[in-house]
């Protein structure tokens, strides 16, 4: 059905399984680069873990600062590389650091969204899940469109209207590696020469979740453009 000669937005956006399929295609096409980008980000995050656990015997405040100023922005950078992959753009390692072009808005947005989600989790868990789904597009908006942090949060809330359940089901895929890691099969594999398989599976599924989420964002942006929607303001602040 068309409205005013335009196809409704919801009809233009794939379902969860189609988003997974699109993510799998891009994962296979860019597997080496995506794994390398994930590994670089993991090393950066690992240092943050060392600081947070005080393994390096440095002030705890330094660990908090590193997490907020480095780890959170790098996470946004990883999601941006996923977005470039699903768009079919050529990936480079430097895409991981694209967030530097809107750095302070990235820092502010990441801190605020994490605080909102944690607050929701403290309340009754369910509000935290809802907040997480509604704010899921914030990283793409502040890095890709270089939006102001508060504008990105508001826009993400609007963009996910009617799609939050898809984001929830996309993230449910993480249950698979968690379940497999606790099965007797995983225990047997970990004691064999194929011990790396569970870890590789977890990494691939985390990347696939990110690609599926980026695909959803990508198709919503396209559908808004085609249907004349006004939820997304492309103005760069």
C-alpha positions in Angstrom: 0.0 0.0 0.0 1.2 3.5 -0.8 0.5 6.7 1.0 0.5 9.9 -1.1 2.3 8.0 -3.9 5.1 6.9 -1.5 5.7 3.5 -0.1 5.4 3.3 3.7 8.7 3.3 5.5 8.1 0.0 7.3 7.6 -1.8 3.9 11.1 -0.8 2.8 13.0 -2.2 5.8 14.0 -5.9 6.0 13.1 -8.2 8.8 15.6 -9.6 11.4 16.5 -12.7 9.3 17.1 -10.6 6.2 19.3 -8.2 8.3 21.3 -11.2 9.5 21.6 -12.5 5.9 22.9 -9.1 4.7 25.3 -9.0 7.6 26.6 -12.5 6.8 27.2 -11.5 3.2 29.3 -8.5 4.3 31.1 -10.4 7.0 32.2 -13.0 4.4 33.2 -10.3 1.9 35.2 -8.3 4.4 36.2 -11.1 6.9 39.9 -10.3 7.1 39.6 -6.5 7.5 36.7 -6.9 10.0 38.6 -9.4 12.1 41.7 -7.2 12.0 39.7 -4.1 13.1 38.0 -6.1 15.8 41.4 -7.3 17.1 42.9 -3.8 17.2 39.8 -2.6 19.1 40.1 -5.6 21.4 43.7 -4.7 22.3 42.7 -1.1 23.0 39.8 -2.3 25.2 42.1 -4.8 26.9 44.4 -2.0 28.1 41.3 -0.4 29.6 40.5 -3.6 31.4 44.0 -3.7 32.9 43.6 -0.1 34.1 40.1 -0.8 35.5 41.3 -3.9 37.4 44.4 -2.0 38.6 46.6 -4.7 37.2 49.1 -1.9 36.1 48.9 -0.4 39.6 47.8 3.0 38.3 45.1 5.3 39.8 41.6 4.0 39.4 40.5 7.4 38.0 42.9 6.9 35.1 41.0 3.7 34.2 37.7 5.6 34.3 39.2 8.3 32.1 40.6 5.8 29.6 37.3 4.0 29.4 35.4 7.2 28.7 37.9 9.0 26.5 39.3 6.0 24.6 37.3 2.7 24.9 33.8 4.2 24.4 34.9 6.2 21.3 36.7 3.1 19.9 33.4 1.1 20.3 31.7 3.8 18.2 34.5 3.6 15.6 34.0 -0.2 15.4 30.3 0.3 14.7 31.1 2.8 12.0 33.3 0.3 10.2 30.3 -2.1 10.3 28.2 0.6 8.7 30.7 1.1 5.9 30.8 -2.6 5.3 27.0 -3.0 5.0 27.0 0.0 2.6 29.5 -1.7 0.4 32.2 0.9 1.0 35.9 0.1 0.9 37.1 -0.6 4.4 40.4 0.7 5.9 41.9 0.4 9.3 41.7 4.2 9.6 37.9 3.9 9.5 38.1 2.7 13.1 39.3 6.2 14.1 36.7 8.1 12.2 35.2 9.2 15.5 38.0 11.7 15.9 36.2 14.0 13.5 33.4 14.5 16.1 35.3 13.4 19.1 33.8 15.3 22.0 30.3 14.7 20.9 31.2 11.0 20.7 32.5 11.1 24.2 29.5 12.9 25.6 27.0 10.7 23.7 28.7 7.5 24.8 28.8 8.5 28.5 25.2 9.7 28.5 23.8 6.6 26.7 25.7 4.3 29.0 24.5 6.1 32.1 20.9 6.0 30.9 21.1 2.2 30.1 22.8 1.4 33.5 20.2 3.5 35.3 17.4 1.5 33.5 19.1 -1.8 34.4 19.2 -0.7 38.1 15.5 0.1 38.0 14.1 -3.2 36.8 16.4 -4.5 34.0 13.6 -4.2 31.4 13.8 -0.3 31.2 17.6 -0.7 30.6 16.9 -3.1 27.7 14.3 -0.7 26.2 16.7 2.3 26.6 19.5 0.2 25.0 17.3 -0.6 22.0 16.0 3.0 21.6 19.5 4.5 21.8 21.2 1.9 19.6 21.6 4.3 16.6 23.4 7.0 18.5 26.9 5.8 17.6 26.1 5.9 13.9 24.6 9.3 14.1 27.4 11.0 15.9 30.2 9.4 13.8 28.5 9.0 10.4 26.5 12.3 10.4 28.6 14.0 13.0 25.6 15.1 15.0 25.6 16.9 18.3 25.5 14.3 21.1 22.0 15.4 22.4 20.6 15.6 18.9 21.9 12.2 18.1 20.3 10.7 21.2 16.9 12.3 20.3 17.2 11.2 16.7 18.0 7.7 17.6 14.9 7.6 19.9 12.8 8.7 16.9 14.4 6.5 14.3 13.9 3.3 16.3 10.2 3.9 16.7 8.6 0.6 15.5 12.0 -1.1 15.1 13.2 -1.5 18.7 12.0 -5.1 18.8 14.2 -5.8 15.8 17.2 -4.4 17.7 16.3 -6.6 20.6 16.1 -9.8 18.5 19.3 -8.9 16.7 21.1 -8.8 20.0 19.6 -12.0 21.2 22.0 -13.8 18.9 24.6 -13.4 21.6 22.9 -16.1 23.5 24.3 -18.8 21.1 28.0 -18.4 21.9 27.2 -18.0 25.6 25.2 -21.2 25.6 27.8 -23.1 23.6 30.6 -22.0 25.9 28.8 -23.7 28.8 28.1 -27.0 27.0 30.1 -30.2 27.3 31.0 -29.9 23.7 32.7 -26.5 24.4 34.6 -28.1 27.3 35.8 -30.9 25.1 36.9 -28.5 22.3 38.7 -26.3 24.8 40.9 -29.2 25.8 41.7 -30.2 22.2 43.8 -28.6 19.5 40.7 -26.7 18.3 40.4 -24.7 21.6 40.2 -21.4 19.5 36.9 -22.4 17.8 34.6 -21.1 20.6 36.5 -17.9 20.9 36.4 -17.4 17.1 32.6 -18.2 17.1 32.0 -15.5 19.8 34.0 -12.9 17.8 32.2 -13.7 14.5 28.8 -13.5 16.2 29.6 -10.2 17.9 30.7 -8.8 14.5 27.5 -10.3 12.9 25.3 -8.6 15.5 27.0 -5.3 14.7 26.6 -5.7 11.0 22.9 -6.6 11.4 22.4 -3.5 13.5 24.3 -1.3 11.1 22.2 -2.8 8.3 19.0 -1.8 10.1 20.2 1.7 10.5 21.3 1.8 6.9 17.9 0.7 5.5 16.0 3.0 7.8 18.1 6.0 6.5 17.4 4.8 2.9 13.7 4.3 3.6 13.4 7.8 5.2 14.9 9.3 2.1 12.7 7.4 -0.3 9.4 8.0 1.6 10.1 11.7 2.3 10.4 11.1 6.1 11.8 13.9 8.3 13.1 12.0 11.3 16.7 12.3 10.2 18.3 15.7 9.9 21.5 15.4 8.0 22.8 18.8 9.1 26.3 18.5 10.4 26.7 20.4 13.6 
